[in-house]
């Protein structure tokens, strides 16, 4: 499974805002480095597609919001004193992307 991460001083709002401005940064701050790299790669790919298609940029906002909300949910778990896995998700459907 991997190493468990404990950060009771985590602030879910800061983690979510970090993920909003730099996709995956909230994950990096939590200690989910692999998830940070995957998220950053996905968002760069989505940006390239949005630029090349002159209009699919709306997808960009939705996908980024999913990562922001996921970081917020994980931040709440950490703040509550729970541990999370290196690739754990707050949203179950993200398990298709981030697997242990």
C-alpha positions in Angstrom: 0.0 0.0 0.0 2.6 2.6 0.9 3.5 4.9 3.6 0.8 6.6 5.7 0.8 10.4 6.0 -0.2 12.2 9.3 -0.4 16.0 9.5 -2.8 17.1 12.2 -1.8 20.7 11.5 -3.1 20.5 7.9 -5.5 23.3 6.8 -8.0 22.0 4.3 -8.7 25.4 2.9 -5.0 26.2 2.3 -4.5 22.8 0.6 -7.5 23.4 -1.7 -6.4 26.9 -2.6 -2.9 25.6 -3.3 -4.4 23.0 -5.7 -6.5 25.7 -7.4 -3.5 28.0 -8.3 -1.0 25.2 -9.0 -2.7 21.9 -9.9 -1.4 19.3 -7.4 0.4 21.7 -5.1 -2.0 20.8 -2.3 -1.1 17.1 -2.7 2.6 18.0 -2.6 2.1 19.9 0.6 0.3 16.9 2.1 3.1 14.6 1.1 1.4 12.9 -1.8 4.3 13.6 -4.2 3.3 10.9 -6.9 -0.2 12.3 -7.0 1.2 15.8 -7.4 3.2 14.7 -10.5 0.2 12.9 -12.0 -2.2 15.8 -11.4 0.3 18.3 -12.8 0.7 16.2 -15.9 -3.0 15.8 -16.4 -3.6 19.5 -16.1 -0.8 20.4 -18.5 -2.3 18.0 -21.0 -5.8 19.5 -20.6 -4.4 23.0 -21.1 -2.7 21.9 -24.3 -5.9 20.4 -25.6 -7.9 23.5 -24.5 -5.5 25.8 -26.4 -5.4 23.6 -29.5 -9.2 23.3 -29.7 -10.1 26.9 -29.0 -13.0 26.1 -26.7 -12.7 23.1 -24.6 -11.4 25.3 -21.8 -14.5 24.7 -19.8 -13.3 21.2 -19.1 -10.2 22.7 -17.5 -12.2 24.4 -14.8 -14.2 21.3 -14.0 -11.2 19.0 -13.8 -9.3 21.4 -11.6 -12.3 21.8 -9.3 -12.4 18.0 -8.8 -8.7 18.1 -7.7 -9.4 21.1 -5.4 -12.3 19.4 -3.7 -10.3 16.2 -3.3 -7.5 18.1 -1.6 -10.0 19.7 0.7 -11.5 16.4 1.7 -8.1 14.8 2.4 -7.1 17.9 4.3 -10.2 17.5 6.5 -9.1 13.9 7.3 -5.6 15.0 8.2 -6.9 17.9 10.3 -9.1 15.4 12.2 -6.0 13.5 13.2 -6.5 10.6 10.7 -3.7 9.3 8.5 -4.0 9.0 4.7 -2.2 6.9 2.2 0.3 8.2 -0.4 -2.3 7.8 -3.2 -5.5 8.0 -1.1 -8.4 9.9 -2.6 -11.2 11.8 -1.0 -13.4 11.1 -4.0 -13.8 7.5 -4.8 -14.0 7.8 -8.6 -10.4 9.2 -8.6 -9.2 5.6 -7.7 -9.3 4.9 -11.4 -6.4 7.4 -11.9 -4.5 7.2 -8.6 -4.0 3.6 -7.6 -1.8 2.1 -4.9 
